[in-house]
């Protein structure tokens, strides 16, 4: 078991190592849509690549989610299979968002032997999500 400081140091080292292996600028929060972002997540059970739609206005959030859902067949056939679409996803903070994600199970940020698998997963899936987004950006933004 790691102390809080050791766990923080390990996570920091993980992200630095990822950036060194795949040195590029990711879109992440730079979508030009407020509260619409791409995210990486990793813990001691799984790694995820996510699209979070976090608008407070439920109708606006629903509209963006439905836009992406309307492209689901294209997304899954041409970019990524096994995506999970959840219109009403509740965060630990109890905030409701819309989330689309793909995950890799049975990996751990605390175990360095998994890092390369996680890095490769992150790079492959985020690259595909970003390429999809850039291809359909004008359609997605047209709300």
Long-range contacts (C-beta under 8 A, 24 or more apart in sequence): 2-110, 7-110, 10-109, 10-110, 11-109, 14-42, 14-109, 14-115, 17-115, 17-119, 18-115, 18-118, 18-119, 18-122, 21-116, 21-119, 21-123, 22-119, 22-122, 22-123, 26-126, 26-130, 27-130, 27-133, 27-134, 31-133, 32-141, 33-64, 33-140, 33-141, 35-61, 36-64, 38-126, 38-129, 38-130, 38-133, 40-122, 40-126, 42-107, 42-109, 42-118, 43-108, 43-109, 44-108, 44-109, 44-110, 44-111, 45-105, 45-106, 45-107, 45-108, 46-103, 46-104, 46-105, 46-106, 46-107, 47-103, 47-104, 47-107, 47-109, 47-118, 47-121, 47-122, 48-101, 48-102, 48-103, 48-104, 49-101, 49-102, 49-103, 49-121, 49-122, 49-125, 49-126, 49-129, 50-99, 50-100, 50-101, 51-99, 51-100, 51-101, 51-129, 52-97, 52-98, 52-99, 53-97, 53-98, 53-99, 54-95, 54-97, 58-96, 60-143, 61-97, 61-98, 62-87, 62-98, 63-143, 64-98, 64-140, 64-143, 65-98, 65-100, 67-139, 67-140, 67-143, 68-100, 68-140, 71-132, 71-136, 71-139, 71-140, 74-132, 74-136, 75-132, 78-132, 79-128, 79-129, 79-131, 79-132, 80-125, 80-128, 80-129, 80-132
